[in-house]
Amino acid sequence: MELVEKMLGGDERSLSRLITMVERETPEVPQIMRAICSHTGQSYCIGVTGPPGSGKSTLVDRMTAIAREKGLLVGIIAVDPTSPFTGGAVLGDRIRMQQHYLDSGVFIRSMATRGSLGGLPRSARRVAKLLDAFGKDIIILETVGVGQTELDVIEAADTTVVVLFPGGGDAIQTMKAGLMEIADIFVVNKADRQGADQVVAELEAMLMLNPKNSDWRVPVLTAEALNNVGIDEIFQAVESHRSMLESTGQLSTQRREQLKKELLQAIEQGVSERLYRLMEKDETLIKLSEKVGRGEIDPYSTAVDILSNQAMLKDWLSKLNNRR
């Protein structure tokens, strides 16, 4: 397709148009992803996540500056909360990254969560693939402020940086959100504030009790992103983690698992959307859903009965394909 060819040739306007199409999930998306597939796999993706107010955007801004000093091309996907009025991104991250606006080596895209509860909209990974195909060396995924279930970044990033800050709540409570399991690097930002040392000590103690990877000791680093302090050490830690993943073969294994999950999620999304449409017209489904709604049958055993009925599933699959 012509737009993809222009993008692969370095046309940034075509890249922007393709990203918009992917975000809107237009019918051309499968064709776009098929066309760029052979051009992906070269970029390294860094996920930056953490609670609201931890300074993620400023940290991303400073890390981008270091990457550019090294001559690396950078793509940034900054996820902002969805505007309740327009449905679009609030664009707070772009405000904090003004120094990179005129840099042709940096491409910044703000994306709205659009109802996603995982910290990343479901189109974020596809946008990352477009940036990869476009030739970016580093892609930084900055999630919206995460909570207990917002951990999608681990399924998209090669290295995950979790940013915390003193005064943002007890560190042990933060760990209940599952951040302990996904962090490859911890950063205690705003380290000039009182209580930073305590957060560092608590994190290090918990990491000793629950090591994540025998080949990698998760570091706990301190930073003052606003004052550009500690950013070099963070970038070095990312590079060290990348070296470990590459030398042990874990990077390729990790990416294969991510692609498998992406396939399953894409199938699940497609089937779910078609099934919702089918439920509005299929008599069997309508009757079953009405019985469930009246409390005559429970949803769980009904679902098991449906999934074990091969003839019914085959009939529905046929109908689903006919209603695309």
C-alpha positions as CSV (number, residue, x, y, z in Angstrom):
1,M,0.0,0.0,0.0
2,E,1.3,3.4,-1.0
3,L,1.1,5.1,2.4
4,V,3.2,2.3,3.9
5,E,5.8,2.6,1.2
6,K,6.1,6.3,1.8
7,M,6.4,5.8,5.5
8,L,9.2,3.2,5.0
9,G,10.9,5.7,2.8
10,G,11.1,8.1,5.7
11,D,7.9,10.3,5.2
12,E,6.9,11.3,8.7
13,R,3.5,12.6,7.5
14,S,2.6,9.2,6.2
15,L,3.7,7.7,9.6
16,S,1.3,10.1,11.4
17,R,-1.5,9.1,9.1
18,L,-0.9,5.4,9.5
19,I,-0.8,5.8,13.3
20,T,-4.2,7.6,13.2
21,M,-5.6,4.8,11.2
22,V,-4.3,2.2,13.7
23,E,-5.7,4.2,16.6
24,R,-9.1,4.4,15.0
25,E,-8.9,0.7,14.0
26,T,-9.9,1.3,10.4
27,P,-10.5,-1.7,8.1
28,E,-7.0,-1.1,6.6
29,V,-5.2,-2.0,9.8
30,P,-4.6,-5.7,9.1
31,Q,-3.2,-4.8,5.7
32,I,-0.9,-2.2,7.2
33,M,0.4,-4.6,9.9
34,R,1.0,-7.2,7.2
35,A,2.9,-4.8,5.1
36,I,5.3,-3.6,7.8
37,C,5.8,-7.0,9.5
38,S,9.1,-7.8,7.7
39,H,10.5,-4.3,8.6
40,T,10.1,-4.7,12.4
41,G,12.2,-6.2,15.2
42,Q,15.1,-3.8,15.1
43,S,14.0,-1.2,17.7
44,Y,14.5,-1.6,21.5
45,C,11.4,-0.8,23.5
46,I,11.6,0.8,27.0
47,G,8.5,0.9,29.1
48,V,8.2,3.6,31.7
49,T,5.5,3.1,34.3
50,G,4.5,4.1,37.8
51,P,1.9,5.9,39.8
52,P,0.6,9.4,38.9
53,G,2.8,12.2,40.0
54,S,6.0,10.2,40.0
55,G,7.6,12.3,37.2
56,K,7.5,9.7,34.4
57,S,7.2,12.3,31.6
58,T,10.1,14.4,32.8
59,L,12.2,11.2,33.1
60,V,11.3,10.2,29.6
61,D,12.2,13.7,28.4
62,R,15.7,13.4,30.0
63,M,16.3,9.9,28.8
64,T,15.4,11.0,25.3
65,A,18.0,13.7,25.5
66,I,20.7,11.1,26.4
67,A,19.6,8.8,23.6
68,R,19.9,11.7,21.1
69,E,23.4,12.5,22.4
70,K,24.3,9.0,21.5
71,G,23.0,9.5,18.0
72,L,19.9,7.2,18.5
73,L,16.6,7.9,16.8
74,V,13.8,7.9,19.3
75,G,10.0,7.3,19.1
76,I,7.9,8.1,22.2
77,I,4.4,6.9,22.8
78,A,3.0,8.9,25.7
79,V,-0.3,7.6,27.1
80,D,-2.4,10.3,28.6
81,P,-5.8,10.0,30.3
82,T,-8.8,10.3,28.0
83,S,-10.5,13.6,27.8
84,P,-14.1,13.3,29.1
85,F,-15.2,15.9,26.5
86,T,-13.4,14.8,23.2
87,G,-12.3,11.3,24.0
88,G,-8.7,12.2,23.0
89,A,-5.5,12.5,25.0
90,V,-5.1,15.4,27.4
91,L,-1.6,15.9,25.9
92,G,0.1,16.7,29.2
93,D,3.1,14.7,28.2
94,R,3.8,16.8,25.1
95,I,3.9,19.9,27.3
96,R,6.8,18.4,29.3
97,M,8.7,17.4,26.2
98,Q,8.9,20.7,24.4
99,Q,12.7,20.6,23.9
100,H,12.3,17.7,21.4
101,Y,9.6,19.2,19.2
102,L,12.0,20.5,16.6
103,D,14.3,17.5,16.7
104,S,13.7,15.4,13.5
105,G,15.2,12.4,15.3
106,V,12.4,12.3,17.8
107,F,8.8,11.4,17.1
108,I,6.3,12.0,19.9
109,R,2.8,10.6,19.8
110,S,0.3,11.1,22.6
111,M,-2.4,8.5,22.9
112,A,-5.6,8.4,24.9
113,T,-6.3,5.3,27.1
114,R,-9.8,5.1,25.4
115,G,-11.2,3.1,28.2
116,S,-8.3,0.7,28.5
117,L,-7.6,-0.5,32.1
118,G,-4.1,-1.8,31.4
119,G,-2.1,1.5,31.3
120,L,-1.8,1.2,27.5
121,P,-4.5,1.5,24.8
122,R,-4.7,-1.8,22.8
123,S,-3.4,0.0,19.7
124,A,-0.2,1.1,21.4
125,R,1.7,-2.0,20.4
126,R,0.7,-1.6,16.8
127,V,1.9,2.0,16.9
128,A,5.2,0.8,18.4
129,K,5.6,-1.5,15.4
130,L,5.0,1.4,13.0
131,L,7.8,3.4,14.8
132,D,10.0,0.3,14.6
133,A,9.4,0.0,10.9
134,F,10.0,3.7,10.5
135,G,13.5,3.1,11.7
136,K,13.5,4.3,15.3
137,D,16.4,2.8,17.4
138,I,14.6,3.3,20.7
139,I,10.9,3.4,21.4
140,I,9.8,4.6,24.8
141,L,6.3,3.6,26.0
142,E,5.1,5.9,28.9
143,T,2.0,4.5,30.4
144,V,-0.8,6.4,32.1
145,G,-0.4,6.3,36.0
146,V,-0.8,2.7,36.9
147,G,-2.9,1.0,39.6
148,Q,-3.4,-2.6,40.6
149,T,-4.4,-4.0,37.2
150,E,-2.6,-1.6,34.8
151,L,0.4,-3.7,33.9
152,D,0.1,-4.1,30.1
153,V,3.5,-2.5,29.6
154,I,5.3,-5.8,30.4
155,E,3.7,-7.3,27.3
156,A,5.0,-4.6,25.1
157,A,8.4,-3.5,26.4
158,D,11.8,-5.1,26.4
159,T,12.9,-3.3,29.6
160,T,10.4,-2.0,32.1
161,V,11.4,1.0,34.3
162,V,9.1,1.5,37.3
163,V,9.2,5.0,38.7
164,L,8.2,5.7,42.3
165,F,8.6,8.7,44.6
166,P,8.6,9.5,48.3
167,G,5.3,10.8,49.6
168,G,3.3,8.7,47.1
169,G,2.2,6.2,49.6
170,D,3.8,3.3,51.4
171,A,6.2,1.4,49.2
172,I,4.9,-2.0,50.3
173,Q,1.3,-0.9,49.4
174,T,2.7,0.1,46.0
175,M,4.2,-3.4,45.5
176,K,0.7,-4.9,45.9
177,A,-0.1,-3.5,42.5
178,G,2.2,-6.1,41.0
179,L,5.0,-3.7,40.1
180,M,7.5,-5.9,41.9
181,E,6.9,-8.6,39.2
182,I,7.3,-6.4,36.2
183,A,10.1,-4.0,37.2
184,D,13.5,-4.5,35.5
185,I,14.7,-1.2,37.0
186,F,13.3,0.7,39.9
187,V,13.7,4.5,40.0
188,V,12.9,6.5,43.1
189,N,12.4,9.9,41.5
190,K,12.2,13.3,43.4
191,A,15.0,11.8,45.6
192,D,15.6,15.2,47.1
193,R,12.4,14.8,49.1
194,Q,12.2,13.5,52.6
195,G,11.6,9.8,52.8
196,A,13.5,8.8,49.6
197,D,16.1,6.8,51.5
198,Q,13.3,4.8,53.2
199,V,11.6,4.0,49.9
200,V,14.9,2.8,48.5
201,A,15.6,0.6,51.6
202,E,12.1,-1.0,51.5
203,L,12.4,-1.8,47.8
204,E,15.9,-3.3,48.2
205,A,14.7,-5.4,51.1
206,M,11.7,-6.7,49.1
207,L,13.9,-7.5,46.1
208,M,16.2,-9.6,48.3
209,L,13.2,-11.7,49.4
210,N,11.8,-12.0,45.9
211,P,14.5,-11.9,43.2
212,K,13.0,-11.7,39.7
213,N,15.7,-13.2,37.5
214,S,18.8,-15.1,38.4
215,D,20.7,-13.4,35.6
216,W,19.7,-9.9,36.6
217,R,19.7,-8.1,39.9
218,V,17.0,-5.4,39.7
219,P,18.7,-2.1,40.6
220,V,17.0,0.6,42.8
221,L,18.2,3.9,41.5
222,T,17.5,7.5,42.7
223,A,17.0,10.5,40.5
224,E,15.8,14.1,40.3
225,A,14.6,14.1,36.8
226,L,13.5,17.8,37.0
227,N,17.1,18.7,37.9
228,N,18.6,16.2,35.4
229,V,20.2,14.2,38.2
230,G,20.7,10.4,38.0
231,I,19.5,10.1,34.4
232,D,22.8,8.8,33.0
233,E,22.8,6.0,35.6
234,I,19.3,5.0,34.6
235,F,20.1,4.9,30.9
236,Q,23.2,2.8,31.7
237,A,21.1,0.4,33.6
238,V,18.7,0.1,30.6
239,E,21.7,-0.7,28.4
240,S,23.1,-3.2,30.9
241,H,19.7,-4.9,31.0
242,R,19.6,-5.1,27.3
243,S,23.1,-6.6,27.1
244,M,22.0,-9.3,29.6
245,L,18.9,-10.1,27.7
246,E,20.8,-10.4,24.4
247,S,23.7,-12.4,25.8
248,T,21.5,-14.9,27.5
249,G,18.9,-15.3,24.7
250,Q,16.2,-14.0,26.9
251,L,15.4,-11.1,24.6
252,S,14.3,-13.3,21.7
253,T,12.4,-15.6,24.1
254,Q,10.6,-12.7,25.7
255,R,9.6,-11.2,22.3
256,R,8.3,-14.6,21.1
257,E,6.1,-14.8,24.2
258,Q,4.9,-11.3,23.7
259,L,3.9,-12.0,20.1
260,K,2.0,-15.2,21.1
261,K,0.0,-13.2,23.7
262,E,-0.6,-10.5,21.1
263,L,-2.0,-13.1,18.7
264,L,-4.3,-14.5,21.4
265,Q,-5.5,-11.0,22.3
266,A,-6.2,-10.1,18.7
267,I,-8.2,-13.3,18.2
268,E,-10.1,-12.7,21.5
269,Q,-10.9,-9.1,20.5
270,G,-12.1,-10.0,17.1
271,V,-14.2,-12.9,18.3
272,S,-15.6,-10.9,21.1
273,E,-16.7,-8.0,18.9
274,R,-18.4,-10.4,16.4
275,L,-20.0,-12.4,19.2
276,Y,-21.6,-9.2,20.6
277,R,-23.1,-8.5,17.2
278,L,-24.2,-12.1,16.8
279,M,-25.9,-12.1,20.2
280,E,-28.3,-9.4,19.0
281,K,-29.7,-11.7,16.2
282,D,-29.0,-15.4,17.0
283,E,-32.1,-16.9,18.6
284,T,-30.2,-19.5,20.7
285,L,-27.9,-16.9,22.2
286,I,-30.8,-14.5,22.8
287,K,-32.8,-17.2,24.7
288,L,-29.7,-18.3,26.7
289,S,-28.8,-14.7,27.7
290,E,-32.5,-14.0,28.7
291,K,-32.5,-17.1,30.9
292,V,-29.2,-16.0,32.5
293,G,-30.7,-12.5,33.0
294,R,-33.7,-14.0,34.8
295,G,-31.5,-16.1,37.0
296,E,-32.9,-19.4,35.6
297,I,-29.4,-20.6,34.7
298,D,-26.0,-19.4,35.8
299,P,-23.6,-17.8,33.3
300,Y,-20.6,-20.0,34.1
301,S,-22.0,-23.5,33.6
302,T,-23.9,-22.1,30.6
303,A,-20.6,-20.9,29.1
304,V,-19.1,-24.4,29.7
305,D,-22.1,-26.1,28.0
306,I,-21.8,-23.8,25.0
307,L,-18.0,-24.3,24.6
308,S,-18.4,-28.1,24.8
309,N,-21.1,-28.1,22.1
310,Q,-19.0,-28.5,18.9
311,A,-21.9,-28.4,16.5
312,M,-23.2,-25.1,18.1
313,L,-19.7,-23.6,18.0
314,K,-19.2,-24.6,14.4
315,D,-22.5,-23.0,13.4
316,W,-21.6,-19.8,15.3
317,L,-18.2,-19.6,13.7
318,S,-19.8,-19.8,10.3
319,K,-22.2,-17.0,11.2
320,L,-19.4,-14.9,12.7
321,N,-17.4,-15.2,9.4
322,N,-20.4,-14.2,7.4
323,R,-21.0,-11.1,9.5
324,R,-17.5,-9.5,9.3
